Amino acid sequence: MFEGKAQAARNRQDLVMQAAWTAAALGRIKKMPRLKDMLSAQPKRSKPVSWQAMYASAASWAAAFGEIRTEGDAA
């Protein structure tokens, strides 16, 4: 558990240092690069999931935890 938190802290520190380095480097150049070139590639959008597939997924999750109830099992 503590190793994961330590790794997360190192990752945050790396992000902050990268942002500081990039800001300093961009401040020294004469012509700014295009923003599109600076941004990471956006992932492709996934296909929409049908309601039937969502329902099946939720039902299987609920069944795994014993949450499927019938009409007579009112809680």
ZIBEL-V273907 format. One record per helix or strand of 3 or more residues. SS is the DSSP state (h for helix, s for strand). FROM is the first residue (numbers start at 1). TO is the last residue. If there is no record, write none. Layout:
ss = [SS,SS]
from = [FROM,FROM]
to = [TO,TO]
This chain:
ss = [h,h,h]
from = [2,35,51]
to = [28,38,64]
